[in-house]
Amino acid sequence: MSDLYSRHRRVMPDWLALYYDDPIEITHGEGRHVWDSDGNRYLDFFGGILTTMTAHALPEVTKAVSEQAGRILHSSTLYLNRPMVELAERIAQVSGIPDARVFFTTSGTEANDTALLLATSYRRTNTVLAMRNSYHGRSFSTVGITGNRTWSPTSLSPLQTLYVHGGVRTRGPFAHLDDRAFTDACVADLKDVLGHTRPPAALIAEPVQGVGGFTSPPDGLYADFRDVLKERGILWISDEVQTGWGRTGDHFWGWQAHARSGPPDIVTFAKGIGNGASIGGVIARAELMNCLDANSISTFGGTQLTMAAGLANLAYLLDHDLQGNARRVGGLLIERLRGVAAQLPGVREIRGRGLMIGIELAKPGTDEADPQAASAVLEAARAGGLLIGKGGGHDSSALRVAPPLSLTVAEAEEGAAVLEDALRSAYS
């Protein structure tokens, strides 16, 4: 046990999760690679939980942060802030929400907290719809709408949460149905839930469930949900903390796979926009954003340093068409992994889109989740020089693959080869 690990255990909570039997300290990175304190080099296929969106030590972001740090780091939202206004303008422009307003926070958890505040205040009810297998943050209110038991340490909540089906396509009572019948069954489930309660404030949903193991419904399901919600005045909140900014390749926002009925009422974002800088936020039309009848501020949301990082990072993403790269390279990586999976009885499913890929493991010959194998593959991949993530609603039996969006074809092949060896070693 390293000295740093011993010190960590003495002063940090026991419930603060660490990867690996022998945890590593990452000291620096460049491009799609990072190094640990022992000098080992890794290809990074997790990006600090989908947060290093473009690249490690991206010169454009580093330069913007350095220059801003030489001027002023922070002043709070009590003063006009040019970088914050400029980033808000750009985000409003690409949001797809008419007359959009943007409020910055420091994390996705805080962004979802704010969205819940807006929705419940606007609708005058504390009842919220959420998806089974979902994850929305670690605060008291967001834990209360998280439908994944592994990440929900308490049933206490200021909200009344009703969970509906649809976020997981290949498990549950509707898994055997085709996509159209699956969607129809989920809509019927939603209507049934609504028939037993007063109209909720909102439905909050991740277009692709992140911590849940990169699961998603058939395209269009949330559009059909939206038709039902609109009839009853219920809002739709799209949690884009992990799916936003082009990661799925096909779309800039995850909700656009369900766009027939127009954009969501509220969008939350975080993680990738800052490329490691602590940025979260909420986008909503003016009527919703302005519904609060008391003053508020954000001490650290929108601070000049993080806004400078976000501006530079978003500009790089758009100028270099990283969404297109995610679609092209991610498509190749998914097909490569599916070829490997076809030879291994323990790989239940390869799923995802763009550079957001889930590998679900099951005990060979069964449909039973295999979290031990997932942990073994995580360790073997690290030994082979590759960092990946883990998650899933079935005891963390899914591997999560989410590299920076600038990943090259050669790096995708390199990572796939390590993953193949790691998967084979788990089932040899």
N, C-alpha and C positions, 0 to 999 in steps of 0.2 A: 504494500500500500504506500503510495507516494506521500511525501510530507504535505503537499498541497491538499491531497484528498483527506488526509487526517485532519488538517486544519478546517477544511470545508465541513466535515462531519461534526466538529466541535461547535461551530457557530451557526450553521445553516439548519433549517427545519428538516426533519426526517422525511417529510413528504415531498421535498424538492427533488424531482426525478433527475437521474443522471444515466446516460447511456454507457454501456459496456461494463464488464466485470472489473476491468482496470480502466477507470475513466481517464480521458485525455484532456489536456489543456491546449487549445488552439491558440497559437501565438501570432500568426500572420497569414495573409493570403494574397493571391494574385490570380486574376482571371477566374478560372474554374477550379483552382487548386488552393489548398490550405496546408499549413505545416503545424505540427505539434511541438511541445517543448523538448521532446527528445530528438527533434530534427526529422521526423518521419513526414513524408509528403503524401497527401491524399487528394484524389479527385473528389470534388464535393458535389454529391447528388442530393443534397438536402438544403443547402443555402441558409443555415441558421433558422430552420423551420420556414422555408419559402420566403425568407426576408432578403437575402442577398439576391436580388432579382436580375440585375444586369451582369455584374462581375465583381469579384473581390478587388479592392484597391483600384477601382475604375478611375483613371486620371481625371476625367471631367468632373466627377463628384468630389474627389479628393481636393482638386484645385478650388472648386466652389466653396467647400467647407473651410479650407484654409484661409481663403480671402475674406470670407464672412467673419471667421474667428478673429481676424485682425482688426475688424471694425467694431462689432458688438455681437455678443452671443444671445442676449435675451433682454426683453423689456416688459413682457406680459401683454395680454390683449387689451390692457387699459390705454395703450398708445397705438397710433397708426403704425402699421408694419408693412413696408413695401413688399418684401419677399412673400409674406403670407397672402397679401392681396393678389400678387401675380400668380402664385400657385393655385389659389382658389379660382381665379379666372380661367386658367388652363383646365382645371378639373371640371368646372362647370361646363366648359365648352365640349369636353369629350364624354360627359356623363349621360347624355341622352334624355335628361330630365329638363322639361321646360321651366324657365324662370328659376333656375337652380340657385340655391344658397348652400354654402359650404362652411362647416364648423370643424376645426381641427382639434384633435385630442392627442394623447401620447401613445395610444395602443388600440388594438382591435377590441379588447375588452371594454375600454372606456367609450369607444365609438358605439358599440352595441348598447351599452348603458344609456347613452344619449338618445339613441334611436328609440329605445323603450320608453324613456321619459317623454319624448315628443309624441309617440303614438298613444300612450295611455292618457296624456294630458289632452290631446286633441279629441280623443274618442270618449274620455271620461269613464274609463273602465280599466281595471287592472288584470283582466283576463287576456291571455296571449296564446296563440296557436304556435306550436313548434313541431319540428320533425323528429321522429324517432331516429336514434343514432347520431343526433346533431351535437355540435360543440360550438359555444359562442363566447367563451371567456372564463375567467377565474374569479370574478367578483361575485358578491352575494346575489345580485339580481341575475347575472348571466349564467351562473351555476344553476339557478332556478329554472332556466329554460333550456338547459343542456340535456339532451336525450341519450346520453352515453354514460352508463353507470361508472365506468372506469375513471371518468373525469368529473363526477358529480358527488362530492363528499357529504352533502347534506340534502335532506328533503325539505328543509325550511326555506321559505321564499316570501318576498313581498308581493309576488305575483301568483295568480292562479293559472297554471299552465296545462294546456290540453295538447296531447301529442297525436299527430296524424301520420299515416303511412305514405311512403312514396320515395323517400331518399335512398333506399337500398333496392336495387332492381332484382338481384339474384337470390335474395333470402326473404323469408316471411311468407305469409299466406297467399300472396299473389304472384310469387316468383315463377310459377309454372305457366302463367298467361303470356300471350304475345304482347307487344308494346301497347297496342291500342286497347286491348282488354285490361292490361295492367293499369293504364292511366284511367280508364273508366271506373275500375274498381276502387282506385285511390280517391277519385272524385266522389264516388258514392260514400266512401268512408268519411271524407270531409263533411259531406252534407249530413251524414248521420250524427257526427260529433256536434255540428252546429245546431242540430235539432234538439239537443239536450242541454243547451246553455244559452244564456243571453249573449248577444253578438259580442265577440271579443274585439280588442283594440286592433290587433294586427296578426298576421302570419309572418314569422321570421324564418328564413330558410337559406341555407347555403346551396348555390346551384350545383356545386360538387362538394360533398362533405369531406372536410379536410382531415381532422383528427379521426373521423369515422372510417378512414381507410380509402379515401378518394372514390367513394361511391356516388352514383348520381342516378336520377330517374331518366326515363325516355325524354328526348327533346319535346317540348310543348306541354309537359305536365303542369308546370307552374302557370302557363297561360290559361289552361283549363281551370286550375284553381282560382286564378284571378277573376274569371267570369263569375264564379260562385261568390267570391269575396266582394266584388263590386256591387252585386245585387243587395248586399247587406251593409254596405258602407265600411267594410273591414279593409284595413291598409295592408299592403304587401311590403315587407322589409327584405331586401336582398343582402345577405351577409357576404360581401365580396372580399373579405379580409385575405383569403387565400386564392380565390379564383380570378380576381381582378387584374387589370393591366396587361391583358393579352396572354396570360399563362396557358390558357386552354387552346391557344392557337387559332381555333375557328372563329373566336369572338374576342373583342376587347374586354367585355364584361361577361361573366357567366350567365347573367340573366338573359342575355341576347339569344340564347338557345331556346328561350321561352317568350319570344318578343311579340307574338301575334297580338296580344292585348295591350301593347305599349310598355313603357318602362315602369319599374317599381315606383311606389310612392316615396320610399326612402332607400338609399344605398349606403352601406357602411364599408369602409376600406381601412387598410393598414398595411403592415408587413412590407411588401415589395416596393412601394412607392418611395420609401426612404433609403432603400438599398443598405439597410443597417442602421440608419438614423431613426429615432423613435418618432414615427408619424402614424397617426390614425385619424379617422374623420368620418363625417356624416354628410351626405348630399340629400337634399330634399327640396321640393318646390317651396316657394316663399311662404305660401299659406300655412304649410306645416311647420317649417322651420321657425316662423315667427309667432307660433301659437302660445309660447310661454309668456306669462304675465308677471314675471319677476326678473330682476337683473341677474346676470350670470357672467362669469369670466372663465378663462382657462389659463392658469398661471404658466404652464409649460406647453400647452397645445399651441402650435403655430409659432414657436420660438424661432428667431431669425436663423439660427444655425441649422436646424432641421429643415426649414423651408428652403434654404439655399441648396441643401442636399437633394430635396425632392424635386426642385425645379431642374437641376442639372440632370438628375436621373431620368425624369420623365422625358426631357428633351432628347436624351441619348436613346431611350427606348423607342420613341417615335421616329427619330431621324434614321435609325438603323433597322427599322422594321423588325424588331425582335419578336413581335407577335407572329409574323410570317416565319421567322426562324424556328419558333416554338412549334408551329404547325408542321414544318418540313422535317426538322430533326427529330421532333417528338414522334411523328408518324413512323419514321424509320426505326426509332428505338422501340416503340411498342411492337412493331412487327417482328423485330429481332427477338424480343423477349417472348413473344407468343410462340415463335419457333422453338425456343428452349423449353417452354412450358409444356409443349405437346409431347415431350419426351420424359416428363417427370410426373409421376402420379400424385405427388404432394402439392402441386400447384393447382389450386382450385380455379383461379381466374386471374387473367391479366386485364386490367380495365384502365380507363382514363382517356384523356385527350390532351394533345399538345405535350407540354413538359410537366404533366401532373398525372403520374402513373401509379396505380396500385397493383400489388402482387399479393393476392390472398392465398394463404397456405391452409391445407387441411390434412388430417391424418389419412394416408393413402387408403383408398378403397372406401372412404366414408365421406360424409359432409361435415364432420366434426372439426371445429377450429383447432389449429395447432400452434399455440403461442410459443411453445418450446422451440419448435422449428424456426419460427420467425426470429427469436432471440439468437439462435445458433447461426442463422444466415447473416444477421446484423454483425455478429462477431467475426464471422468468416470474411465478410466483405471488408470490414475494417482491416483485418490481417492482410488482405489483398490490395490495400491502398485505396479503398472506396468508402465514403461515408454516405449512408442512406438513413431513412427514418422508419418509424414503426407506428402502427395505429390500428384502427378497426374497432367495431362495436362488439366483436366476439373475442374478448380477452386479448386484444392486440395481436391478432394473427395475420395482419396485413403489413406488408412492407411498403413504404412510401418513397417514391422516386420523384424528385423535383429539383433538378439542377438550375443554375442561373440560365436565363433565357438566351444568352450568347453562346451556349454550348455548340461545339463544332461536331461535324459528322464523325471525325476521328475520335474525339473524346467520348461520344455516345457509344461507339463501337468498343472502345477501351473499357468503359464502365460496364457495358453489357457482357463482355467476356469475364470480368471479375464476378459479376452477379451470377453468371452461368456456373462458374466454378463453385461459388458459395452455395447456390441452390443444390448442386449435385452433391456437395459434401454433406449437406443436411439430410439427404435421403439415400446416401450410399450404404 
